[in-house]
Amino acid sequence: MSYIKALGYIGIGAQDLDAWEDFAGDILGLHVTRGRDADDVETLFLRMDARHHRIAVRAGDDTLSYVGWEVATEEDLDAQVRDLESAGVAVKEDPHLADLRGVRRLVRFADPAGFQLELFYGAVTVSCAFVSPTGVRFVTRDGKGNDLGVGHIVLVSSVVDEMVAFYRQILGFKVSDYITFKPLVLTFTHVNPRHHSLAFGPAPDGRKPFIDHFMLEVDSIDGVGRALDRVRAKEISLTATLGRHTNDEMLSFYMKSPSGIGVEYGTAGKLIDDETWTITNWDAAQFWGHDRNHTH
């Protein structure tokens, strides 16, 4: 049974918080609050909706620090913990970390590639309206009120088969579809109507596990186009030109964050209805665009 409802938050380490503050506010359109977390480490809290923050950028090494997966209730949290422990996964409840993240309860564990995962419920939500400094509106819910979460992440490792089995069999993720460029296969999975919250790719030989990119979705093509203009004006490194994906039909472009982690910025992503969805295997990642050879 699936208990996870959404990609609730992500944590990123950064050597250059000043660059991240400018990037998050001026380019991405996130509301940035700069402060210190409960461990007195300088942190940027990036807000995109009613949640206090969806992304935390903490002073440290340039890497993905943790991924927070959200369940709806305390009972669901306990049930998912039982499933993890039954599968032999070491799970630790961490009240201090829950305070640090601003959630009611939190447990942490690692996936087969070693990424730190956090399972939580009861995230802090604030009463004042979210206002983007660039005027965009982020898509974190659908028209029926379903929580779609932050967006999606793509994790790359040399143990793809073990990763896919872990997330499907223990955490209840469902396969959306595949993209195959022989011999490379990308697997896309969902936990709510968003086409995918998590995708998996194989790492090159000898490469440590890493996050390829995270995706933020806005509600209009104009929001994407204006962001692309800002990227070019600020000479941010563009890693893929504007294009439309095959499987989720997202109209998007890709850029590099100050941590080196990729960011996909897009609109009009496809939603899935599990009652009618059929898994397919695409032969290309895009209908057009997303050129990675002519990005300047």
Secondary structure, DSSP 8 states (H G I E B T S, - for coil): ---EEEEEEEEEEES-HHHHHHIIIIII--EEEEEE-TTS-EEEEEESSSBS-SEEEEESSSEEEEEEEEESSHHHHHHHHHHHHHTT---EE-HHHHHHHTEEEEEEEE-TT--EEEEEEEE-B-SS----TT---B--B-TT--B--S-EEEEEES-HHHHHHIIIIIT--EEEEEEEETTEEEEEEESSSBS-SEEEEE--TT---EEEEEEEEES-HHHHHHHHHHHHHTT--EEEEEEEESSS--EEEEEE-TTS-EEEEEE---B--TTT----EES-SEEEE--SS---
